[in-house]
Amino acid sequence: MVIVSRNNPVVKELSALKEKKFRQKSGTFLVEGEKMVRECAASGLTIRRIAVREDYAGEEFPFPRVILGADAFRAVADEKTPQGIVAEAEIPRHELRAPERPCLFLDGVSDPANVGAIIRTANAAGYREIYCASCADAFSPKSVRSSMSGVFFVRLMSGTREEILSALDGVPLIAADMNGENIFRFTPPEKFALCIGNEGNGLSEEVRARAKYTVRIPMEERTESLNAAVSASVAMYLLRRRHFE
């Protein structure tokens, strides 16, 4: 059966997941596109159901499936040019704990695209434990899309700044800030937490005060700053460069 109405309960349930309050209520989020759905399934996350547009002719997946007409599918999809398949996956829940290796602390990163892009690089650079305080929702459609599947493979832990700082007790914090020492000359400890702050205001006072080190990315004149996701990406790789040599 093809569901054609935007007012159908299934369509309303799925489209509501574009909003944070409904993701929190259901405990699920949307994954769009064949490649992303495939990688979500490969990651081991639980997929509750798949919604496909009636003309979808791509890969088949072994999950409960609903078929939507073009208009109904547009109500569910968030992409401007959807590929015809959307999955509803369960949001993984990870309790705060101490990190096992170099990790990332996102302190008030508010742009979902930046959160997603940072997660993408973190997954590639080996920062599999990511702590988030007062950040944009990593499971919003824009963040999931920007993460390019990275969100499926990292351990995301959320809490207040004090809760996260408590979990990181004993782990050296490295603050990324324009007033720090040149990151190219800095030798990090074996285990650390790289702290990335808000796009406009930088790191919170609580995190600055607890940071053992502060590093900066040097820039040519007439350049005020780098995008938060770009800065985080450069810093992540430079701090683990010995691992990749």
PyMOL commands that set and color helices and strands:
alter all, ss='L'
color gray80, all
select helices_A, chain A and resi 9-16+20-26+34-43+70-76+112-125+141-147+150-152+161-167+183-185+205-210+228-239+241-244
alter helices_A, ss='H'
color red, helices_A
select strands_A, chain A and resi 2-3+28-32+47-53+65-68+85-90+103-107+129-133+155-158+173-182+193-197+213-216
alter strands_A, ss='S'
color yellow, strands_A
deselect
rebuild
show_as cartoon
